[in-house]
Amino acid sequence: MSDFYSYLPEPLRSEMRAYIECGERPGQLALAFLQNDLAEAVFALAASHYLLNELEFVSWLHRHAPQGCFGSPEKVRTWIYWRSGQFGGSSFQ
C-alpha cells in the first residue's frame, strides 16, 4: 500500500495516521476539517504553523481517507469510538 499520508505536511501527517488507524483524537485544525466545520478550520489554520492549502487537504480527505471518518462531528465521534478499540474495532483495513 502506498503511503498516502506523505501528501500531508508533518506533523499533520502523523496526526492523521493516528486518527485514521488508531482512533486518536486529532488536534483542532484536523478536527475542524474532519467535522466539516470550515469556519473553525479557517480559524485553526490561521492560528497554526502549517503551510497547508485548505482545498488540497479537503481533496486529500476525499481521495485517501476512509469515507466514514469525516464529514460531520457525529462521524468523527463514531470513528474515534470504533477505531480506538473502545468497541473492539482497532484493526486497520
GUNU-602171 format. One record per residue (C-alpha): z, y, x; residue in one letter. Coordinates in steps of 0.1 Angstrom, whole numbers, padded with zeros to 4 digits, always signed. Each point is the difference from the previous one (the first is absolute). Layout:
N
ZYXA ...
This chain:
93
+0000+0000+0000M -0009+0034+0014S +0028+0025+0004D -0008+0025-0027F +0032+0018+0008Y -0017+0013+0032S -0018+0026-0021Y +0033+0018-0006L +0018+0022+0024P +0033-0012+0015E +0028-0001-0012P -0016-0001-0034L -0017-0032+0011R +0032-0019+0005S +0015+0016-0031E -0028-0013-0022M +0000-0034+0017R +0038-0003-0007A -0005+0011-0036Y -0030-0023-0008I +0011-0031+0018E +0038+0002-0003C +0007+0023-0029G +0019+0026+0021E +0002+0034-0018R -0024+0024+0018P +0008+0036+0009G -0005+0031-0022Q -0037+0005+0009L -0012-0036-0005A +0022-0004-0031L -0016+0031-0016A -0035-0013+0006F +0009-0035-0012L +0015+0013-0032Q -0030+0022-0006N +0022+0031+0001D -0026+0024+0016L +0022+0031-0003A +0028-0017+0020E -0025-0015+0024A -0013+0035+0009V +0035+0013+0004F +0010-0030+0022A -0032+0003+0021L +0008+0037+0006A +0035-0010+0012A -0012-0029+0022S -0014-0002+0034H -0029-0023-0010Y -0036+0010+0006L -0012-0016-0031L -0029+0006-0023N +0013-0005-0035E -0033-0013-0013L -0003-0025+0028E +0035-0014-0007F -0008-0003-0037V -0033-0017+0009S +0019-0023+0024W +0023-0010-0028L -0029-0009-0023H -0019-0019+0027R +0027-0019+0018H +0034+0000-0019A +0007-0027-0026P -0007+0015-0035Q +0035-0007-0013G +0018+0020+0027C -0011+0036-0010F -0009+0022-0030G +0033+0008-0017S +0037+0001+0007P +0005-0031-0020E -0026-0020+0020K +0017+0011+0032V +0034-0010-0012R -0013-0033-0011T -0018-0006+0033W +0032+0008+0020I +0020-0023-0022Y -0024-0030+0003W -0010+0005+0037R +0035+0006+0013S +0009-0035-0010G +0025+0011-0027Q -0019-0023-0023F -0013-0025+0026G -0034+0017+0005G +0001+0008+0037S -0030-0019+0013S -0031+0022+0007F -0034-0012-0011Q 
